[in-house]
Amino acid sequence: MKDHASIIPFRTERAIEADALNQNPAERLHLAEAVRMAEAIVFASAEPVSEKQLADRLPAGVDIAAAMADLQQIYARRGVNLVRVGDDWAFRTAGDLAFLMSRETVQQKKLSRAALEVLAIIAYHQPVTRAEIEDIRGVETSRGTLDTLMETEWVRMRGRRHTPGRPVTYGTTGRFLDHFSLEEIRDLPGLDELKGAGLLSARMPANFSVPLPPADPDELTEEEDPLTDIDLEELGLLTPRITDD
């Protein structure tokens, strides 16, 4: 898993202001105001905010990446940090202060062992079909297990596989990344991390390896077709259209 501190060197607000002196006054004022506006937008949003949403609401010509980098560094040592969630941005309690929130946390119903197994398979093997999940687990997967994971909004239907029967493929969502504090799906623990956490048996085969998730889980592969309205109707995700005879 990535160490965010090693990716973006910490700079104090004073250092950021010092760097800004190298810009002309107009550019400096423009960027500073953009940072304030971006801060307000992300702070007020109940959901992570995409860079596209920021670009639509900030003045034209603003360097979104530069503004968010400055804002992220300003909050780097505060009680609330600005973090990336996939391609989106959100404010989150600093990791070392999470214990302060534990008393306010509502106890959620724990996922079953089967649901956790299916979630792990989907995260590492996506895009994956129900049949492929069952093949990996070695047991049948109930429809209710997949429904539970989709109700949490950690798992979604991606598309249909180019195989007989056109089975539905499953993948993870931005909410999954957000809940598990992952910037991208490739930040999932690797083999050594899983062993170190005691999550893998010592009797694993010598040739066992952890699959590498896709770089962009939102992009369909060449083996997938996008879900159409007809597909959604068949899957019970869209109200059937009423046509006049």
C-alpha positions as CSV (number, residue, x, y, z in Angstrom):
1,M,0.0,0.0,0.0
2,K,1.3,3.4,-0.9
3,D,2.7,5.7,1.8
4,H,1.2,9.0,0.9
5,A,3.8,10.9,2.9
6,S,6.5,9.5,0.6
7,I,4.6,10.5,-2.5
8,I,4.0,14.2,-1.7
9,P,6.7,15.7,0.4
10,F,5.3,17.7,3.3
11,R,5.5,21.5,2.9
12,T,4.2,24.0,5.4
13,E,1.8,26.8,4.5
14,R,4.7,29.2,4.8
15,A,6.7,27.1,2.3
16,I,3.8,27.1,-0.1
17,E,3.5,30.9,0.3
18,A,7.3,31.2,-0.4
19,D,7.0,29.2,-3.6
20,A,4.1,31.4,-4.6
21,L,6.4,34.5,-4.5
22,N,8.0,33.2,-7.7
23,Q,4.7,33.7,-9.5
24,N,3.5,37.1,-10.7
25,P,0.9,38.7,-8.4
26,A,-2.0,38.0,-10.8
27,E,-1.2,34.2,-11.0
28,R,-0.6,34.1,-7.3
29,L,-3.9,35.6,-6.5
30,H,-5.7,33.5,-9.1
31,L,-4.3,30.2,-7.6
32,A,-4.9,31.2,-4.0
33,E,-8.5,32.1,-4.7
34,A,-8.9,28.8,-6.6
35,V,-7.5,26.9,-3.6
36,R,-10.1,28.6,-1.3
37,M,-12.9,27.8,-3.7
38,A,-11.9,24.2,-4.1
39,E,-11.7,23.9,-0.3
40,A,-15.2,25.2,0.1
41,I,-16.6,22.8,-2.6
42,V,-15.0,19.7,-1.2
43,F,-15.9,20.6,2.4
44,A,-19.5,21.2,1.6
45,S,-19.9,18.0,-0.4
46,A,-21.3,14.8,1.2
47,E,-19.5,12.7,-1.4
48,P,-16.0,12.8,-2.8
49,V,-15.7,15.5,-5.5
50,S,-14.2,14.7,-8.9
51,E,-11.7,16.9,-10.7
52,K,-14.2,17.3,-13.5
53,Q,-16.7,18.7,-11.0
54,L,-14.1,21.1,-9.7
55,A,-13.2,22.2,-13.2
56,D,-16.9,22.9,-13.9
57,R,-17.3,25.1,-10.9
58,L,-13.9,26.8,-10.6
59,P,-12.9,29.8,-12.9
60,A,-11.7,28.9,-16.4
61,G,-8.0,28.4,-16.7
62,V,-7.4,27.2,-13.1
63,D,-4.7,24.5,-12.8
64,I,-6.8,22.0,-10.9
65,A,-3.9,19.7,-10.1
66,A,-1.8,22.5,-8.7
67,A,-4.6,23.9,-6.6
68,M,-5.5,20.5,-5.1
69,A,-1.8,19.7,-4.5
70,D,-1.4,22.9,-2.5
71,L,-4.6,22.3,-0.6
72,Q,-3.6,18.8,0.2
73,Q,-0.3,19.9,1.6
74,I,-1.9,22.7,3.7
75,Y,-4.0,20.0,5.4
76,A,-1.2,17.4,5.6
77,R,-0.6,17.9,9.3
78,R,-4.0,18.9,10.5
79,G,-6.7,16.9,12.2
80,V,-8.5,16.6,8.9
81,N,-6.7,15.6,5.7
82,L,-7.5,16.1,2.1
83,V,-7.2,12.7,0.4
84,R,-7.7,11.2,-3.1
85,V,-10.4,8.6,-3.5
86,G,-9.8,7.1,-6.9
87,D,-10.0,10.2,-9.1
88,D,-12.0,12.2,-6.6
89,W,-11.1,14.3,-3.5
90,A,-12.5,14.3,0.0
91,F,-11.8,15.5,3.5
92,R,-11.2,12.7,6.0
93,T,-10.2,12.5,9.7
94,A,-6.4,12.1,10.0
95,G,-5.6,8.4,10.4
96,D,-3.8,8.8,13.7
97,L,-6.9,10.5,15.2
98,A,-9.4,8.0,14.0
99,F,-9.7,6.6,17.6
100,L,-11.4,9.8,18.6
101,M,-14.3,9.0,16.3
102,S,-14.8,5.5,17.6
103,R,-17.4,6.5,20.3
104,E,-19.5,8.2,17.7
105,T,-19.4,5.3,15.2
106,V,-22.7,3.3,14.8
107,Q,-22.1,-0.4,15.1
108,Q,-22.7,-1.8,11.6
109,K,-23.8,-5.4,10.9
110,K,-20.7,-7.4,10.1
111,L,-20.4,-9.1,6.7
112,S,-20.6,-12.8,6.7
113,R,-17.5,-14.8,5.9
114,A,-18.9,-15.7,2.6
115,A,-19.5,-12.1,1.7
116,L,-16.0,-11.1,2.7
117,E,-14.6,-13.9,0.6
118,V,-16.6,-12.8,-2.4
119,L,-15.7,-9.2,-1.9
120,A,-12.0,-10.1,-1.8
121,I,-12.3,-12.2,-5.0
122,I,-14.1,-9.3,-6.8
123,A,-11.5,-6.8,-5.6
124,Y,-8.5,-8.8,-6.8
125,H,-10.0,-10.6,-9.9
126,Q,-12.3,-7.9,-11.4
127,P,-13.9,-8.1,-13.8
128,V,-15.2,-11.4,-12.6
129,T,-18.5,-13.3,-13.2
130,R,-20.5,-15.2,-10.6
131,A,-19.4,-18.5,-12.1
132,E,-15.8,-17.5,-11.8
133,I,-16.3,-16.5,-8.2
134,E,-17.7,-19.9,-7.5
135,D,-14.8,-21.6,-9.3
136,I,-12.3,-19.7,-7.1
137,R,-14.2,-20.3,-3.9
138,G,-15.1,-23.9,-4.7
139,V,-18.6,-23.5,-3.5
140,E,-21.8,-22.0,-4.8
141,T,-22.4,-18.3,-4.2
142,S,-25.9,-17.2,-3.3
143,R,-27.6,-14.3,-5.0
144,G,-28.1,-12.8,-1.6
145,T,-24.4,-12.5,-0.9
146,L,-23.9,-10.4,-4.1
147,D,-27.0,-8.4,-3.3
148,T,-25.6,-7.6,0.1
149,L,-22.3,-6.3,-1.3
150,M,-24.2,-4.2,-3.9
151,E,-26.4,-2.8,-1.2
152,T,-23.2,-1.5,0.6
153,E,-22.3,0.1,-2.7
154,W,-18.9,-1.6,-2.6
155,V,-19.6,-3.8,-5.6
156,R,-21.4,-3.0,-8.8
157,M,-22.4,-4.8,-12.1
158,R,-19.8,-3.7,-14.7
159,G,-21.0,-5.3,-18.0
160,R,-21.5,-8.6,-19.8
161,R,-18.8,-11.1,-20.7
162,H,-18.3,-12.1,-24.4
163,T,-19.1,-15.8,-23.6
164,P,-22.2,-18.0,-24.1
165,G,-25.0,-16.7,-21.9
166,R,-23.3,-13.3,-21.6
167,P,-22.9,-13.5,-17.8
168,V,-22.7,-10.3,-15.8
169,T,-19.3,-9.1,-14.6
170,Y,-18.7,-7.5,-11.2
171,G,-16.2,-5.0,-9.9
172,T,-15.6,-2.6,-7.0
173,T,-16.7,1.0,-6.7
174,G,-15.4,4.3,-5.5
175,R,-17.2,3.7,-2.2
176,F,-15.1,0.6,-1.7
177,L,-11.9,2.6,-2.1
178,D,-13.2,5.3,0.3
179,H,-14.2,2.8,3.0
180,F,-10.9,1.0,2.9
181,S,-8.9,4.2,2.6
182,L,-7.4,3.3,-0.8
183,E,-6.4,5.9,-3.4
184,E,-6.7,3.3,-6.2
185,I,-7.5,-0.3,-6.5
186,R,-3.8,-1.2,-7.0
187,D,-3.2,-0.1,-3.4
188,L,-4.7,-3.4,-2.2
189,P,-2.3,-5.4,0.0
190,G,0.1,-7.6,-1.9
191,L,1.3,-11.1,-1.1
192,D,3.9,-10.1,1.5
193,E,1.5,-7.7,3.3
194,L,-1.2,-10.4,3.4
195,K,1.2,-12.9,4.9
196,G,2.5,-10.3,7.4
197,A,-1.1,-9.7,8.6
198,G,-1.7,-13.4,9.1
199,L,-4.4,-13.5,6.4
200,L,-2.8,-16.3,4.4
201,S,-2.2,-19.8,5.5
202,A,1.4,-20.9,5.9
203,R,0.5,-24.0,3.8
204,M,-0.1,-21.9,0.7
205,P,1.3,-23.6,-2.5
206,A,4.8,-22.4,-3.4
207,N,3.6,-21.0,-6.8
208,F,0.7,-19.1,-5.2
209,S,0.4,-15.4,-6.2
210,V,-2.0,-12.6,-5.6
211,P,-3.6,-11.3,-8.8
212,L,-2.9,-7.7,-9.8
213,P,-6.1,-5.7,-10.1
214,P,-6.7,-3.6,-13.2
215,A,-5.1,-0.1,-13.3
216,D,-8.6,1.4,-14.1
217,P,-11.4,-0.7,-12.7
218,D,-14.0,1.6,-14.3
219,E,-12.9,0.9,-17.8
220,L,-14.5,-2.1,-19.6
221,T,-12.1,-4.7,-21.0
222,E,-12.2,-6.0,-24.6
223,E,-14.1,-9.0,-23.2
224,E,-17.0,-7.0,-21.8
225,D,-20.0,-5.2,-23.3
226,P,-21.6,-2.3,-21.5
227,L,-24.9,-2.9,-19.8
228,T,-27.8,-1.6,-21.9
229,D,-31.3,-0.6,-20.7
230,I,-32.6,-4.0,-21.8
231,D,-29.9,-5.7,-19.7
232,L,-30.9,-3.5,-16.7
233,E,-34.5,-4.4,-17.2
234,E,-33.7,-8.1,-17.3
235,L,-31.6,-7.8,-14.1
236,G,-34.4,-5.9,-12.3
237,L,-32.4,-2.7,-12.1
238,L,-34.6,-0.7,-14.4
239,T,-38.4,-0.4,-14.6
240,P,-39.6,-2.0,-17.8
241,R,-40.6,0.5,-20.4
242,I,-44.4,0.6,-21.3
243,T,-45.0,0.7,-25.0
244,D,-48.2,1.5,-26.8
245,D,-49.5,-1.3,-29.0
